[in-house]
Amino acid sequence: MKKNYLVFVPVLAALVIGCSSGPTVTDTPAGVPDWFFNPPMQEDVIFGAGSAKMSDLNMSMTMAESRARQSIAFTLNANVQAMITDYTRNAGNTESQSNLSFAETVGRQLTSAKLTGATVYKRGQGSDGTVFVLVALKKADAAKSAAGIIETEAARYAEFKAMDALKMMDAQLEKTDIKPEPVTQ
């Protein structure tokens, strides 16, 4: 249960500190809305952009919205796991050497966030049929959602600790000779 506190502390920190913008793209490709690479900056709103090009327009819109929401979720909270393997081997003597080098990198990012109040802010369609969506989430809505989850998790943790304490007390009572006597009237 305590792990969930660690998940939401970064969420609240991101909301308090604000979200930094990425690098600005100056040459937007043809058919791509400028806001896709350069979302608006508002102090009280987090934006996420997504795009999709599917065989069906409705599916394109659904996928683009989903990807925009995912972008916001990664802004709020991302659990990043990474591994790098770097191997070099030299063999031989100073006159005849053989060198073998190997490098590998693996990464994975996971997120889970409840985006209550996230709404479509802008939509656009490129000349090739790609749908672009910009989703907005007010930081106040994200903070309320995170606070509600933290309160729920705190209540669950308190209940868990109470049950744990009762089990410990029962175990101690079984070890002793003291048995509660029935009350007679």
C-alpha positions as CSV (number, residue, x, y, z in Angstrom):
1,M,0.0,0.0,0.0
2,K,2.9,2.4,0.7
3,K,4.1,2.2,-2.9
4,N,1.1,4.2,-4.1
5,Y,2.3,7.2,-2.1
6,L,5.5,7.1,-4.1
7,V,3.5,7.1,-7.3
8,F,1.5,10.2,-6.5
9,V,4.2,12.3,-4.8
10,P,5.8,13.0,-8.3
11,V,2.3,13.8,-9.6
12,L,1.7,16.4,-7.0
13,A,5.3,17.8,-7.5
14,A,4.7,18.1,-11.2
15,L,1.5,20.0,-10.6
16,V,3.1,22.3,-8.1
17,I,6.3,22.9,-10.1
18,G,4.6,22.9,-13.5
19,C,5.5,21.1,-16.7
20,S,8.5,22.2,-18.7
21,S,8.1,22.4,-22.4
22,G,10.2,20.4,-24.8
23,P,12.3,21.9,-27.5
24,T,10.4,24.1,-30.0
25,V,10.1,22.7,-33.5
26,T,10.5,25.6,-35.9
27,D,10.0,23.8,-39.2
28,T,6.6,22.1,-38.8
29,P,6.2,19.5,-41.6
30,A,3.5,20.3,-44.2
31,G,0.0,19.2,-43.1
32,V,0.9,19.0,-39.4
33,P,-0.7,21.7,-37.1
34,D,1.9,23.9,-35.4
35,W,0.3,23.1,-32.0
36,F,1.1,19.4,-32.4
37,F,4.9,20.0,-31.9
38,N,4.5,23.3,-30.0
39,P,1.5,22.9,-27.6
40,P,0.3,26.1,-26.0
41,M,1.8,27.0,-22.6
42,Q,-0.6,27.8,-19.9
43,E,0.3,27.9,-16.2
44,D,-2.9,26.1,-15.1
45,V,-3.2,23.5,-17.9
46,I,-1.2,20.4,-19.0
47,F,-1.5,19.6,-22.7
48,G,-0.9,16.4,-24.6
49,A,-0.8,15.9,-28.3
50,G,-1.5,12.7,-30.3
51,S,-1.9,11.6,-33.8
52,A,-3.2,8.6,-35.7
53,K,-3.9,7.5,-39.3
54,M,-6.2,4.5,-39.5
55,S,-8.4,3.2,-42.3
56,D,-11.5,4.7,-40.5
57,L,-11.9,8.4,-39.5
58,N,-13.6,7.6,-36.2
59,M,-10.9,5.1,-35.3
60,S,-8.2,7.7,-36.2
61,M,-9.9,10.2,-33.8
62,T,-10.2,7.7,-31.0
63,M,-6.6,6.6,-31.3
64,A,-5.3,10.2,-31.6
65,E,-7.3,11.2,-28.4
66,S,-6.0,8.1,-26.6
67,R,-2.4,9.0,-27.5
68,A,-2.8,12.6,-26.4
69,R,-4.1,11.4,-23.0
70,Q,-1.2,9.0,-22.8
71,S,1.1,12.0,-23.4
72,I,-0.5,13.8,-20.4
73,A,-0.2,10.6,-18.2
74,F,3.5,10.4,-19.0
75,T,3.9,14.1,-18.1
76,L,2.3,13.4,-14.7
77,N,4.0,10.2,-13.9
78,A,6.4,7.9,-15.7
79,N,8.1,4.8,-14.3
80,V,11.2,4.5,-16.5
81,Q,13.3,1.3,-16.5
82,A,16.5,1.2,-18.5
83,M,19.5,-1.1,-19.0
84,I,22.7,-0.6,-20.9
85,T,25.2,-3.3,-21.7
86,D,28.6,-2.3,-22.9
87,Y,31.2,-4.9,-23.7
88,T,34.6,-4.5,-25.2
89,R,37.3,-7.2,-25.7
90,N,40.8,-6.9,-26.9
91,A,42.9,-9.9,-27.8
92,G,46.3,-10.4,-29.2
93,N,49.7,-8.7,-28.7
94,T,50.9,-5.2,-29.6
95,E,51.6,-6.1,-33.2
96,S,48.4,-8.1,-33.9
97,Q,45.3,-7.1,-32.0
98,S,41.7,-8.1,-32.4
99,N,39.0,-5.8,-31.0
100,L,35.4,-6.9,-30.3
101,S,32.9,-4.3,-29.1
102,F,29.2,-4.7,-28.2
103,A,26.7,-2.2,-26.9
104,E,23.0,-2.7,-26.2
105,T,20.4,-0.5,-24.6
106,V,16.9,-1.5,-23.6
107,G,14.2,0.8,-22.1
108,R,10.6,0.7,-21.0
109,Q,8.3,3.4,-19.7
110,L,5.1,2.7,-17.8
111,T,2.5,5.0,-16.5
112,S,-0.9,4.9,-14.8
113,A,-2.9,8.1,-14.1
114,K,-6.5,8.9,-13.7
115,L,-7.2,11.9,-16.0
116,T,-10.6,13.1,-14.7
117,G,-11.4,16.3,-16.6
118,A,-9.1,15.8,-19.6
119,T,-10.9,17.3,-22.7
120,V,-10.2,17.7,-26.4
121,Y,-8.8,21.2,-26.8
122,K,-8.1,21.1,-30.6
123,R,-8.5,18.7,-33.5
124,G,-7.1,18.8,-37.0
125,Q,-6.6,16.6,-40.0
126,G,-3.6,16.5,-42.3
127,S,-3.8,16.3,-46.1
128,D,-2.8,12.6,-45.9
129,G,-5.7,11.8,-43.5
130,T,-3.8,11.8,-40.3
131,V,-5.9,13.1,-37.3
132,F,-4.1,15.4,-34.8
133,V,-5.6,16.0,-31.3
134,L,-4.6,18.3,-28.5
135,V,-6.0,17.3,-25.1
136,A,-6.0,19.7,-22.1
137,L,-6.1,18.8,-18.4
138,K,-6.5,21.5,-15.8
139,K,-3.8,21.1,-13.1
140,A,-6.5,21.6,-10.4
141,D,-8.5,18.6,-11.8
142,A,-5.3,16.5,-11.8
143,A,-4.5,17.6,-8.2
144,K,-8.1,16.7,-7.0
145,S,-7.9,13.3,-8.6
146,A,-4.5,12.6,-7.1
147,A,-5.6,13.8,-3.7
148,G,-8.7,11.5,-3.8
149,I,-6.6,8.5,-4.7
150,I,-4.1,9.3,-1.9
151,E,-6.9,9.6,0.7
152,T,-8.4,6.3,-0.5
153,E,-5.0,4.6,-0.3
154,A,-4.3,6.1,3.1
155,A,-7.6,4.6,4.4
156,R,-6.8,1.2,2.9
157,Y,-3.3,1.3,4.5
158,A,-4.8,2.3,7.9
159,E,-7.2,-0.7,7.7
160,F,-4.4,-3.0,6.7
161,K,-2.3,-1.9,9.7
162,A,-5.2,-2.3,12.1
163,M,-5.8,-5.9,10.9
164,D,-2.1,-6.6,11.1
165,A,-2.0,-5.3,14.7
166,L,-5.0,-7.5,15.7
167,K,-3.3,-10.5,14.2
168,M,-0.2,-9.7,16.2
169,M,-2.2,-9.4,19.4
170,D,-3.9,-12.7,18.8
171,A,-0.6,-14.4,18.2
172,Q,0.8,-13.0,21.5
173,L,-2.3,-14.1,23.4
174,E,-1.9,-17.6,22.1
175,K,1.7,-17.7,23.4
176,T,0.7,-16.8,26.9
177,D,-1.3,-18.6,29.5
178,I,-3.6,-15.7,30.0
179,K,-7.0,-16.5,28.6
180,P,-9.9,-14.1,28.7
181,E,-12.5,-15.4,31.1
182,P,-16.2,-15.5,30.1
183,V,-18.4,-13.0,31.8
184,T,-21.1,-14.6,34.0
185,Q,-24.1,-12.9,35.3
